[in-house]
Amino acid sequence: MTITNADNITRTFFTGFIRLHILHHAGEAPLFGLDMIRELARHGYELSPGTLYPILHGLERDGYLVSHKEVVDGKARKLYVLTKAGQKALVRSTKKVRELMNEISTD
């Protein structure tokens, strides 16, 4: 696959949307990587584990998520949950996204 400059620009913006999407879902219920890949695919994002897991690890490293291991349906899963810092970041970011959408929308 050849990555064009347009692809890089799209990827730059979409990774922010993906992070917000992850924080949103982690605030609703604990999530694990494969489920998040499926959820993001429903919204048109095609992510491989090699793309998603570094994002999850970065969000955890930055204090927005915390993980723990749990057995789910007989399988060991690393579940991610939103932290208080993650909730604050989600609220602030959502406000900024709404401001931007209101500004650029031409309904």
GUZA-883137 format. One record per residue: residue in one letter; chain; x, y negated, z negated of N, C-alpha, C, O in turn. Coordinates in pm, 1 decimal, always signed. Layout:
BEGIN
A,A,X,Y,Z,X,Y,Z,X,Y,Z,X,Y,Z
...
END
This chain:
BEGIN
M,A,+84.4,+117.2,+0.0,+0.0,+0.0,+0.0,+89.1,-123.8,+0.0,+182.3,-133.6,-79.9
T,A,+61.2,-216.4,+87.7,+133.8,-341.7,+94.5,+60.0,-446.5,+13.3,-60.2,-466.8,+30.9
I,A,+131.7,-512.3,-74.9,+69.9,-616.3,-157.0,+101.2,-751.2,-94.3,+217.2,-789.0,-78.0
T,A,-4.9,-822.5,-59.8,+11.5,-954.9,-1.4,+7.1,-1060.0,-110.4,-25.6,-1029.8,-225.2
N,A,+39.8,-1182.9,-75.0,+32.4,-1292.7,-170.3,-110.3,-1308.4,-222.8,-130.1,-1336.3,-341.1
A,A,-210.0,-1290.5,-135.0,-349.8,-1299.2,-177.4,-381.0,-1192.3,-281.7,-454.6,-1218.1,-377.0
D,A,-324.9,-1071.4,-263.9,-345.0,-965.0,-362.0,-284.6,-1004.3,-496.4,-344.7,-980.1,-601.1
N,A,-166.2,-1064.7,-494.0,-101.4,-1107.8,-618.0,-182.9,-1214.5,-688.5,-195.7,-1212.0,-810.9
I,A,-238.4,-1308.8,-612.5,-321.1,-1413.8,-671.9,-445.0,-1351.7,-735.3,-480.2,-1383.5,-848.9
T,A,-510.6,-1263.0,-661.3,-629.5,-1196.2,-713.2,-595.5,-1119.1,-839.8,-668.0,-1127.6,-938.9
R,A,-486.6,-1044.4,-837.4,-444.8,-966.0,-953.4,-419.2,-1056.7,-1073.6,-456.3,-1022.1,-1185.7
T,A,-357.1,-1170.9,-1052.0,-328.1,-1264.9,-1159.8,-456.2,-1307.5,-1229.9,-462.3,-1307.6,-1352.8
F,A,-558.1,-1343.7,-1153.6,-683.0,-1389.2,-1213.5,-761.5,-1273.4,-1273.3,-816.7,-1286.0,-1382.7
F,A,-767.1,-1161.7,-1203.2,-846.9,-1049.7,-1251.3,-792.0,-989.6,-1379.7,-869.5,-938.0,-1460.2
T,A,-661.9,-994.3,-1401.7,-609.5,-936.8,-1526.1,-662.5,-1011.9,-1647.5,-682.5,-951.6,-1753.0
G,A,-685.3,-1140.7,-1635.0,-747.5,-1216.1,-1744.5,-890.1,-1171.1,-1767.7,-932.2,-1154.3,-1882.1
F,A,-965.7,-1151.0,-1658.9,-1103.2,-1103.1,-1670.9,-1105.6,-964.2,-1734.4,-1191.1,-934.4,-1817.8
I,A,-1011.9,-880.9,-1694.4,-1004.6,-745.2,-1748.4,-977.1,-750.2,-1898.2,-1039.6,-676.6,-1974.6
R,A,-887.0,-833.8,-1940.6,-856.9,-846.5,-2083.9,-981.6,-889.0,-2162.2,-1010.6,-834.1,-2268.4
L,A,-1054.5,-986.7,-2109.0,-1177.3,-1030.4,-2176.1,-1279.9,-917.3,-2180.0,-1348.6,-898.4,-2280.3
H,A,-1289.5,-844.2,-2072.7,-1382.0,-731.5,-2066.2,-1345.9,-628.1,-2173.5,-1433.9,-576.3,-2242.2
I,A,-1218.6,-598.9,-2187.3,-1172.4,-503.2,-2288.5,-1207.5,-553.1,-2427.0,-1261.2,-477.4,-2507.8
L,A,-1178.3,-678.9,-2456.5,-1209.5,-733.4,-2588.8,-1359.4,-725.6,-2616.5,-1401.3,-689.8,-2726.6
H,A,-1438.6,-759.0,-2516.5,-1583.8,-752.7,-2533.0,-1628.1,-611.8,-2572.5,-1701.1,-594.5,-2670.1
H,A,-1584.4,-512.4,-2497.2,-1627.5,-375.1,-2524.2,-1568.6,-320.2,-2654.5,-1634.0,-242.5,-2724.0
A,A,-1447.3,-359.7,-2687.2,-1386.9,-315.0,-2813.2,-1460.7,-374.4,-2932.3,-1457.5,-318.2,-3041.8
G,A,-1526.7,-487.0,-2911.9,-1607.9,-547.3,-3017.8,-1742.2,-479.8,-3033.8,-1803.8,-488.6,-3140.0
E,A,-1788.3,-412.4,-2930.0,-1916.4,-341.6,-2936.9,-1901.8,-204.5,-3002.3,-1986.3,-162.9,-3081.6
A,A,-1793.0,-134.6,-2967.8,-1768.6,-0.1,-3019.8,-1624.1,+36.7,-2990.0,-1565.4,-15.7,-2895.4
P,A,-1566.2,+125.9,-3069.3,-1431.0,+171.2,-3037.6,-1426.0,+225.5,-2894.6,-1519.5,+291.5,-2849.3
L,A,-1317.6,+197.5,-2825.1,-1306.1,+243.1,-2687.0,-1175.5,+317.6,-2667.0,-1078.9,+299.9,-2741.1
F,A,-1175.8,+401.5,-2564.4,-1050.7,+467.3,-2525.9,-1028.9,+444.0,-2377.4,-1121.8,+411.4,-2303.6
G,A,-906.0,+461.1,-2335.5,-862.8,+421.3,-2202.8,-946.3,+471.9,-2087.5,-987.1,+393.5,-2001.8
L,A,-972.9,+602.0,-2083.4,-1045.4,+658.3,-1969.5,-1186.1,+600.7,-1960.1,-1233.5,+571.2,-1850.4
D,A,-1252.8,+584.3,-2072.9,-1385.6,+521.6,-2070.2,-1377.3,+378.3,-2019.5,-1465.0,+333.2,-1945.8
M,A,-1273.3,+307.2,-2058.2,-1258.5,+168.2,-2013.6,-1229.8,+162.6,-1864.6,-1278.4,+72.5,-1796.2
I,A,-1152.6,+256.0,-1813.0,-1127.8,+262.3,-1668.6,-1260.0,+282.3,-1595.5,-1285.7,+217.7,-1493.9
R,A,-1343.8,+371.8,-1647.5,-1475.7,+396.3,-1586.1,-1564.5,+272.2,-1594.3,-1631.2,+237.0,-1497.1
E,A,-1565.3,+206.6,-1709.2,-1647.6,+86.3,-1726.8,-1602.3,-23.8,-1631.8,-1685.3,-88.5,-1567.8
L,A,-1473.9,-45.3,-1622.1,-1423.0,-148.3,-1532.1,-1452.4,-114.0,-1386.2,-1476.9,-203.3,-1305.1
A,A,-1449.9,+14.5,-1352.8,-1481.7,+56.8,-1215.4,-1626.3,+22.2,-1180.4,-1656.5,-9.4,-1065.3
R,A,-1715.2,+28.1,-1278.8,-1855.7,-9.3,-1254.1,-1866.9,-156.0,-1210.8,-1963.9,-195.5,-1146.1
H,A,-1767.1,-234.7,-1247.3,-1765.8,-376.9,-1214.4,-1673.0,-408.9,-1097.2,-1646.8,-525.5,-1067.8
G,A,-1623.9,-305.0,-1031.1,-1543.2,-325.6,-911.9,-1393.4,-333.9,-933.9,-1318.7,-359.7,-839.5
Y,A,-1348.0,-312.6,-1056.6,-1204.9,-314.0,-1084.5,-1152.5,-171.0,-1074.1,-1203.0,-81.2,-1141.4
E,A,-1052.0,-149.8,-990.7,-992.4,-17.2,-976.3,-857.2,-16.9,-1047.0,-757.5,-66.2,-994.3
L,A,-856.4,+39.2,-1166.4,-733.8,+43.1,-1245.1,-689.0,+186.1,-1266.2,-770.2,+276.3,-1287.0
S,A,-560.0,+204.8,-1260.6,-501.7,+334.3,-1294.0,-463.6,+330.2,-1441.6,-453.5,+222.3,-1499.9
P,A,-442.3,+446.4,-1502.4,-393.0,+446.8,-1640.0,-261.7,+368.8,-1653.8,-236.5,+307.1,-1757.2
G,A,-178.7,+372.0,-1549.4,-51.4,+300.2,-1552.5,-67.0,+148.7,-1554.8,+26.5,+76.6,-1589.6
T,A,-184.5,+101.3,-1518.0,-213.7,-41.7,-1525.8,-286.3,-74.2,-1655.1,-253.9,-172.4,-1722.0
L,A,-385.8,+9.0,-1691.1,-467.6,-21.2,-1808.6,-391.1,-8.4,-1939.4,-399.7,-96.7,-2024.7
Y,A,-316.5,+99.8,-1956.3,-253.7,+122.5,-2086.5,-153.5,+13.9,-2126.9,-149.4,-22.0,-2244.6
P,A,-73.6,-39.4,-2036.4,+10.8,-152.8,-2077.2,-71.8,-275.0,-2122.1,-29.9,-349.3,-2210.8
I,A,-188.0,-294.7,-2060.7,-275.5,-405.2,-2104.0,-325.8,-377.8,-2245.4,-321.8,-466.2,-2331.0
L,A,-373.4,-255.4,-2270.3,-420.0,-219.5,-2405.0,-308.3,-234.0,-2507.8,-329.5,-288.2,-2616.3
H,A,-189.5,-185.3,-2473.2,-76.3,-193.2,-2565.8,-39.0,-338.7,-2593.1,-5.6,-374.4,-2706.0
G,A,-44.7,-422.3,-2490.0,-15.0,-564.0,-2507.8,-117.1,-632.8,-2596.6,-81.0,-714.0,-2681.8
L,A,-244.5,-600.9,-2577.1,-348.6,-659.3,-2661.8,-332.5,-613.7,-2806.9,-358.8,-689.5,-2900.2
E,A,-288.9,-489.1,-2824.2,-263.8,-440.2,-2959.9,-139.6,-507.6,-3019.2,-141.3,-550.3,-3134.7
R,A,-34.8,-516.8,-2942.2,+88.6,-581.9,-2988.8,+63.5,-727.5,-3028.8,+122.7,-778.0,-3124.2
D,A,-25.9,-794.4,-2953.6,-57.3,-934.2,-2981.4,-159.0,-952.0,-3094.1,-192.1,-1064.8,-3130.7
G,A,-208.3,-841.2,-3148.8,-296.5,-847.5,-3264.5,-444.7,-859.2,-3233.0,-524.9,-883.6,-3323.0
Y,A,-482.8,-842.1,-3105.7,-624.0,-853.8,-3067.4,-698.5,-721.4,-3080.1,-820.6,-720.1,-3095.4
L,A,-626.9,-611.7,-3074.2,-683.3,-477.7,-3091.0,-601.1,-402.5,-3193.9,-484.0,-432.7,-3216.8
V,A,-663.5,-305.7,-3254.3,-592.4,-211.2,-3340.0,-637.7,-72.4,-3295.5,-753.1,-53.7,-3257.1
S,A,-547.0,+24.4,-3300.6,-581.8,+158.7,-3255.5,-566.7,+259.5,-3367.3,-493.4,+239.2,-3464.0
H,A,-638.4,+368.1,-3350.5,-623.3,+483.5,-3438.6,-655.6,+607.6,-3356.6,-727.4,+600.8,-3256.8
K,A,-601.8,+720.6,-3399.9,-626.9,+845.9,-3327.9,-743.3,+918.2,-3394.2,-758.7,+918.1,-3516.4
E,A,-824.3,+979.8,-3309.3,-943.2,+1049.5,-3355.5,-972.2,+1163.9,-3258.3,-940.5,+1154.2,-3139.8
V,A,-1031.7,+1270.9,-3307.3,-1072.9,+1380.7,-3220.3,-1217.3,+1353.9,-3178.4,-1306.7,+1342.6,-3262.3
V,A,-1238.4,+1343.8,-3046.2,-1370.5,+1317.9,-2989.5,-1399.9,+1428.5,-2889.2,-1324.0,+1448.8,-2794.4
D,A,-1509.4,+1499.4,-2910.1,-1546.0,+1610.6,-2822.1,-1431.1,+1709.8,-2806.1,-1407.3,+1761.5,-2697.0
G,A,-1361.2,+1735.5,-2914.5,-1252.2,+1831.9,-2914.1,-1122.2,+1781.6,-2854.2,-1026.4,+1857.9,-2841.8
K,A,-1117.2,+1653.7,-2816.5,-996.7,+1597.6,-2756.4,-942.5,+1485.6,-2844.1,-1018.5,+1405.0,-2897.9
A,A,-811.0,+1481.6,-2857.9,-747.7,+1373.1,-2932.4,-755.3,+1246.0,-2848.1,-714.4,+1245.0,-2732.0
R,A,-807.1,+1140.8,-2906.6,-821.5,+1013.0,-2836.8,-758.2,+903.1,-2920.4,-762.1,+905.2,-3043.4
K,A,-700.0,+807.3,-2850.2,-652.1,+686.5,-2915.8,-760.7,+582.7,-2893.7,-782.0,+536.5,-2781.5
L,A,-828.8,+546.6,-3000.5,-938.9,+452.1,-2992.8,-891.3,+312.7,-3029.6,-809.6,+295.3,-3120.0
Y,A,-942.9,+214.6,-2958.9,-907.2,+74.8,-2980.8,-1028.7,-0.2,-3033.4,-1140.5,+17.7,-2985.1
V,A,-1004.5,-84.9,-3133.7,-1110.0,-163.6,-3196.4,-1065.3,-309.1,-3199.5,-946.9,-338.6,-3215.5
L,A,-1160.6,-398.6,-3184.1,-1133.5,-541.9,-3187.4,-1096.4,-585.5,-3328.8,-1159.5,-542.7,-3425.4
T,A,-995.9,-669.2,-3341.1,-957.5,-726.2,-3469.9,-1025.8,-862.4,-3487.4,-1091.6,-911.8,-3395.8
K,A,-1009.6,-922.1,-3605.5,-1063.9,-1057.2,-3627.3,-999.0,-1156.2,-3532.1,-1066.5,-1244.1,-3478.7
A,A,-869.0,-1142.9,-3510.4,-799.5,-1230.5,-3414.7,-853.7,-1208.7,-3273.5,-867.6,-1304.1,-3196.9
G,A,-884.2,-1083.6,-3238.9,-941.3,-1052.7,-3109.2,-1079.2,-1113.3,-3093.1,-1113.7,-1163.3,-2986.0
Q,A,-1158.8,-1108.9,-3200.6,-1292.4,-1168.9,-3196.8,-1282.8,-1319.6,-3176.1,-1357.7,-1376.3,-3096.5
K,A,-1191.8,-1384.1,-3246.5,-1172.9,-1529.2,-3229.9,-1128.6,-1561.6,-3087.5,-1178.0,-1656.6,-3026.7
A,A,-1036.3,-1483.2,-3035.1,-987.8,-1505.5,-2898.3,-1100.6,-1485.0,-2797.8,-1111.7,-1559.9,-2700.7
L,A,-1183.6,-1384.8,-2820.3,-1295.6,-1358.3,-2730.8,-1395.8,-1473.0,-2733.0,-1442.4,-1516.3,-2627.5
V,A,-1428.9,-1522.0,-2849.6,-1523.5,-1633.3,-2861.1,-1468.7,-1757.4,-2791.5,-1539.7,-1821.9,-2714.3
R,A,-1343.7,-1790.8,-2818.3,-1283.3,-1909.1,-2755.9,-1273.1,-1893.7,-2604.7,-1301.2,-1987.6,-2530.2
S,A,-1233.3,-1776.8,-2560.1,-1217.8,-1753.5,-2416.2,-1352.2,-1754.2,-2345.3,-1364.1,-1806.9,-2234.7
T,A,-1452.8,-1696.1,-2408.2,-1586.5,-1694.2,-2349.2,-1638.5,-1836.5,-2332.4,-1700.3,-1869.3,-2231.2
K,A,-1613.3,-1919.6,-2431.3,-1654.9,-2060.2,-2422.2,-1586.1,-2127.6,-2303.1,-1649.6,-2201.4,-2227.8
K,A,-1458.2,-2102.1,-2286.9,-1382.9,-2161.9,-2176.1,-1431.3,-2109.7,-2041.1,-1439.7,-2185.7,-1944.7
V,A,-1462.6,-1982.1,-2033.9,-1513.5,-1924.1,-1909.3,-1647.4,-1988.2,-1874.4,-1672.2,-2021.0,-1758.4
R,A,-1733.8,-2006.4,-1974.1,-1864.0,-2070.2,-1949.2,-1845.7,-2214.0,-1901.0,-1912.9,-2257.7,-1807.5
E,A,-1755.1,-2286.6,-1964.7,-1726.9,-2424.4,-1921.1,-1683.6,-2426.0,-1774.8,-1733.0,-2505.6,-1694.9
L,A,-1592.0,-2338.2,-1741.8,-1541.1,-2331.9,-1605.1,-1652.0,-2295.0,-1507.8,-1666.2,-2358.8,-1403.5
M,A,-1730.2,-2193.9,-1540.0,-1837.5,-2151.9,-1449.9,-1938.8,-2264.3,-1429.7,-1987.4,-2284.7,-1318.4
N,A,-1970.4,-2336.4,-1535.1,-2061.5,-2449.5,-1521.1,-2003.5,-2557.4,-1430.6,-2076.3,-2621.6,-1354.9
E,A,-1873.7,-2576.8,-1438.8,-1808.9,-2680.4,-1358.1,-1800.6,-2640.3,-1210.9,-1821.3,-2724.2,-1123.2
I,A,-1771.3,-2515.5,-1183.1,-1749.3,-2477.2,-1043.2,-1874.0,-2421.1,-974.9,-1875.0,-2403.9,-853.0
S,A,-1977.8,-2392.8,-1051.1,-2101.6,-2339.5,-992.4,-2170.8,-2444.6,-909.0,-2176.3,-2562.0,-945.6
T,A,-2223.0,-2401.2,-797.5,-2296.5,-2491.3,-708.7,-2434.8,-2433.7,-680.7,-2479.6,-2425.9,-566.3
D,A,-2500.4,-2394.0,-788.5,-2634.4,-2333.1,-772.3,-2721.3,-2428.7,-703.4,-2838.4,-2399.2,-679.1
END
